[in-house]
């Protein structure tokens, strides 16, 4: 709790499976430190009104720009978010849900996720022989110490947002409906050039990784030329292997041959 003492806003991204784990610290932050909290991710997006029982604010859908605007508003001493897209909030005993829905139109416009970890912490299990439980540990800057902390040789990476299908059992169906109402697109991809630049940046900050998990819902929705550009860069420039997610609808012998030749595992 000491880590957030000077914070203006504390955010949590959650699926429904995370509610039981996250609610105790959220309640402590609200009750003991009186710091505003916001919940985002698929759980508050699907259940915004119910989520406002636990959070001061919720982000329904994408949050890059709405969260920036909310943070600036709170820093100015104003907690009213009624004119900020995607943000719901508690106003006294009333729950105000967002009216406007915002989606980023070009994923290439977003900054890279920050893997420098200059002021970052991770919750990890205590080592054998220590008191059972978990401790918040600052992420070191030295490459060897960073590798020891994470104990992983793989990077989880996203080059797309959403899925171009909308199966009713999947959260993508909810996001597709929201995007249609907003006159926007849910399924979007970054350019191959952006993918290569971002991967190169991340791996330079996380030395020792030799495998990339391209965790898009369906990498094979891309054209063969893009798959060749990205996968050959992984093999020849970054010298890493990779694995993917794919939907059978877009699997072709040509695409699998390209990826297998360039290190698909």
Secondary structure as GFF3:
##gff-version 3
##sequence-region A 1 265
A	DSSP	three_ten_helix	2	4	.	.	.	ID=ss1
A	DSSP	beta_strand	9	13	.	.	.	ID=ss2
A	DSSP	three_ten_helix	16	18	.	.	.	ID=ss3
A	DSSP	alpha_helix	19	28	.	.	.	ID=ss4
A	DSSP	pi_helix	29	33	.	.	.	ID=ss5
A	DSSP	beta_strand	36	40	.	.	.	ID=ss6
A	DSSP	alpha_helix	42	46	.	.	.	ID=ss7
A	DSSP	alpha_helix	48	51	.	.	.	ID=ss8
A	DSSP	beta_strand	57	59	.	.	.	ID=ss9
A	DSSP	alpha_helix	64	75	.	.	.	ID=ss10
A	DSSP	beta_strand	87	91	.	.	.	ID=ss11
A	DSSP	beta_strand	94	96	.	.	.	ID=ss12
A	DSSP	three_ten_helix	107	109	.	.	.	ID=ss13
A	DSSP	beta_strand	121	125	.	.	.	ID=ss14
A	DSSP	beta_strand	134	138	.	.	.	ID=ss15
A	DSSP	alpha_helix	143	150	.	.	.	ID=ss16
A	DSSP	beta_strand	154	157	.	.	.	ID=ss17
A	DSSP	beta_strand	160	161	.	.	.	ID=ss18
A	DSSP	alpha_helix	171	182	.	.	.	ID=ss19
A	DSSP	beta_strand	188	189	.	.	.	ID=ss20
A	DSSP	alpha_helix	192	205	.	.	.	ID=ss21
A	DSSP	beta_strand	211	214	.	.	.	ID=ss22
A	DSSP	three_ten_helix	219	221	.	.	.	ID=ss23
A	DSSP	alpha_helix	224	236	.	.	.	ID=ss24
A	DSSP	beta_strand	241	244	.	.	.	ID=ss25
A	DSSP	three_ten_helix	248	250	.	.	.	ID=ss26
A	DSSP	alpha_helix	253	261	.	.	.	ID=ss27
###
